[in-house]
Amino acid sequence: MNVLLPEIEQEEVIMCTEKINMYIIRSLSMTNWLCSNGHKILKVEDSEKDPNLKMFFFEDTVALRKTMAKFKKERA
């Protein structure tokens, strides 16, 4: 018996099979900046250095790096 997954879940399953280059952010302020500028967190994990801290994974794109550079400029 075949069961169809809802449309959203099918997209997620397909996305899981694609290779996505990710950029890891450990700074909460940088993570908030990226999210407020339209970037989406793909995954969150505990830090391997300190399990009390988190690592935030974003798709590594030119736009992401430009947004990160803007953040660093504004903080300087």
C-alpha positions as a Markdown table, in Angstrom:
| # | Residue | x | y | z |
|---|---|---|---|---|
| 1 | Met | 0.0 | 0.0 | 0.0 |
| 2 | Asn | 1.5 | 3.3 | -1.1 |
| 3 | Val | 0.9 | 6.3 | 1.2 |
| 4 | Leu | 1.6 | 9.8 | -0.2 |
| 5 | Leu | 3.3 | 12.2 | 2.1 |
| 6 | Pro | 1.9 | 15.7 | 2.4 |
| 7 | Glu | 3.4 | 18.1 | -0.1 |
| 8 | Ile | 5.6 | 19.8 | 2.5 |
| 9 | Glu | 7.1 | 16.6 | 3.8 |
| 10 | Gln | 7.9 | 15.5 | 0.2 |
| 11 | Glu | 9.9 | 18.6 | -0.3 |
| 12 | Glu | 11.8 | 18.1 | 2.9 |
| 13 | Val | 12.6 | 14.5 | 2.0 |
| 14 | Ile | 14.0 | 15.6 | -1.4 |
| 15 | Met | 16.0 | 18.4 | 0.2 |
| 16 | Cys | 17.6 | 15.9 | 2.5 |
| 17 | Thr | 19.1 | 14.0 | -0.4 |
| 18 | Glu | 20.6 | 17.1 | -2.0 |
| 19 | Lys | 24.1 | 18.1 | -0.9 |
| 20 | Ile | 24.1 | 21.6 | 0.6 |
| 21 | Asn | 27.3 | 23.4 | 1.6 |
| 22 | Met | 26.7 | 24.8 | 5.1 |
| 23 | Tyr | 28.4 | 27.6 | 7.0 |
| 24 | Ile | 28.6 | 27.2 | 10.8 |
| 25 | Ile | 27.9 | 30.2 | 13.0 |
| 26 | Arg | 28.6 | 30.0 | 16.8 |
| 27 | Ser | 27.7 | 33.6 | 17.6 |
| 28 | Leu | 24.1 | 34.3 | 18.7 |
| 29 | Ser | 24.3 | 37.9 | 17.6 |
| 30 | Met | 25.5 | 36.9 | 14.1 |
| 31 | Thr | 22.8 | 34.3 | 13.9 |
| 32 | Asn | 20.1 | 36.8 | 14.9 |
| 33 | Trp | 21.5 | 39.3 | 12.3 |
| 34 | Leu | 21.5 | 36.7 | 9.6 |
| 35 | Cys | 17.9 | 35.6 | 10.4 |
| 36 | Ser | 16.7 | 39.2 | 10.5 |
| 37 | Asn | 18.2 | 39.7 | 7.1 |
| 38 | Gly | 16.3 | 36.8 | 5.5 |
| 39 | His | 18.6 | 33.8 | 6.0 |
| 40 | Lys | 17.2 | 30.6 | 7.4 |
| 41 | Ile | 18.8 | 28.3 | 9.9 |
| 42 | Leu | 19.1 | 24.8 | 8.4 |
| 43 | Lys | 20.2 | 23.0 | 11.5 |
| 44 | Val | 21.2 | 23.5 | 15.1 |
| 45 | Glu | 23.6 | 21.3 | 17.0 |
| 46 | Asp | 25.4 | 21.3 | 20.4 |
| 47 | Ser | 28.9 | 22.7 | 20.1 |
| 48 | Glu | 31.6 | 20.0 | 20.1 |
| 49 | Lys | 33.7 | 22.3 | 22.3 |
| 50 | Asp | 31.0 | 23.1 | 24.9 |
| 51 | Pro | 27.7 | 21.2 | 25.0 |
| 52 | Asn | 26.1 | 24.3 | 26.6 |
| 53 | Leu | 26.7 | 26.3 | 23.4 |
| 54 | Lys | 25.0 | 25.8 | 20.0 |
| 55 | Met | 26.2 | 25.8 | 16.4 |
| 56 | Phe | 23.8 | 27.2 | 13.8 |
| 57 | Phe | 24.1 | 25.9 | 10.2 |
| 58 | Phe | 23.2 | 28.2 | 7.3 |
| 59 | Glu | 23.4 | 27.5 | 3.6 |
| 60 | Asp | 26.8 | 28.8 | 2.4 |
| 61 | Thr | 26.0 | 31.3 | -0.3 |
| 62 | Val | 27.5 | 34.6 | -1.6 |
| 63 | Ala | 24.5 | 36.4 | -0.1 |
| 64 | Leu | 25.2 | 34.9 | 3.3 |
| 65 | Arg | 28.8 | 36.0 | 3.2 |
| 66 | Lys | 27.9 | 39.5 | 2.1 |
| 67 | Thr | 25.4 | 39.8 | 5.0 |
| 68 | Met | 28.1 | 38.6 | 7.4 |
| 69 | Ala | 30.5 | 41.2 | 6.1 |
| 70 | Lys | 27.9 | 43.9 | 6.6 |
| 71 | Phe | 27.4 | 42.8 | 10.2 |
| 72 | Lys | 31.2 | 43.0 | 10.8 |
| 73 | Lys | 31.4 | 46.5 | 9.2 |
| 74 | Glu | 28.5 | 47.8 | 11.4 |
| 75 | Arg | 30.1 | 46.3 | 14.5 |
| 76 | Ala | 33.5 | 47.9 | 13.9 |
